[in-house]
Amino acid sequence: MTRFGRKQVHGGLGQYIRNRTDIGVGKGLRDAVLEPANPFEPKATRPPRRWFVLCFLLAAMAFGFFFYFNNLL
C-alpha cells in the first residue's frame, strides 16, 4: 500500500479540479449570475440575469446616495 503525504494529496486534488471545467466556485458564480448557456451555441455570450442587474443598480444607487448626501465626493 502506498502512503501519500499531505502535499501530494493537495496537489493531486488541485490538479483534478483544474482539469474538471464543469465544477468549481467560478463555474457556480457564472451559472448564478448569467443566463443559462445555449447547448447549441457553446461560444455564444451569456447576458446577465435580470435580478443581478437590478440588485447591482440598486446597490450602486445606494452607495451613490450615501456618498453624495454625506458630502464625501
C-alpha positions, 0 to 999 in steps of 0.5 A: 500500500502506498502512503501519500503525504499531505502535499501530494494529496493537495496537489493531486486534488488541485490538479483534478479540479483544474482539469474538471471545467464543469465544477468549481466556485467560478463555474457556480458564480457564472451559472448564478449570475448569467443566463443559462448557456445555449447547448447549441451555441457553446461560444455564444455570450451569456447576458446577465440575469435580470435580478443581478442587474437590478440588485447591482443598480440598486446597490450602486444607487445606494452607495451613490446616495450615501456618498453624495448626501454625506458630502464625501465626493 
